[in-house]
Amino acid sequence: MATNTGGNATGGSITQTAGTLLDTGSGTVALQTGSATAGIGSAGANVLTSAGTVTASTGSGGVFITETDGAAFTATATGRGQSA
């Protein structure tokens, strides 16, 4: 899922409805935002995933993901953004 493509050139934060799981089995979850202040999940509401590989890239809003089954994981946040 990318918010920095198409008609949404500035990108926005990526959130998830509470209690839901982004499940790709052994596939890849790739999350990317385009805004310098965007984030993926939040400290109080992590994005929940179940995948073979998770990649996440965002701005200073940080990356907050909980992976359920130990995927290979890469996360980056710019500025003072957290990765948790």
N, C-alpha and C positions, 0 to 999 in steps of 0.2 A: 504494500500500500504506500503510495507516494502522494504527498500533497503539494509537490513542487513541479507538477507537470500540467500540460494542457491549459485550460482556462484559468486554473488556480496558480498562476505563476509565483505568487508570493508565499504560498504554502501556509498551512495552519497547523495547530496542534492535533495530535492523534489521541483520541480517547476511546474508551470501551465501556459498554453498559455493564454495570456491576453484576457479578455472578455468571458472566459468559466467558467462554474459552475460545481462543483463536487456535484451532487444531488443524495441523497439516500432516499429521502422522509423522512419517520420517522425512517429509519435505522441508521447504524453507519458508520462514516468515521473514520478510524484508520490509522494514518500516523506515520511511525517510520523509523529513519535512524540509521546507525551503526557507522559512522565516528565521531571522537571527534570534528571535525571542520565543519561537515555538518549542513545544515539548512533546514527548511521547509518554502517555500516562501521567501520573502525579504521585507525590509521596503518599497521599491518602487513597489513591485509586490506581494501582499498578495495572498495566495491560497484562492479562494472563495468557500464556502461550503453551502449546505442546507441539514440539517440532524437532526435526533432526538438526536444523541450523537456524539460528536467529541472528539477523543483522539489524542494527538500528543506528540512525544518524539524525541528529537534530540540533537545534540552537540552545540558547541559554536556559530554556525551560526544563532541560534535563531529560534523561531516559529512565523510566521506572517500569521495569518489566519483571514479572515473576514467571519463570519457566518451570513447568511441572515435572519434566522427566530428564533433565540434564543435557540439553542440546549444546552443540558447539555454539559459542556466543561471542559476538563482537558488537560493542556499543560505543558511540562517540557523541559528545555534546560540546558545543563551542562555548567560548567565554567562561563564565562561572557555572555553567550547567553541570548538574550531577549525573552520574551514572550509578544506578542502584538496581 
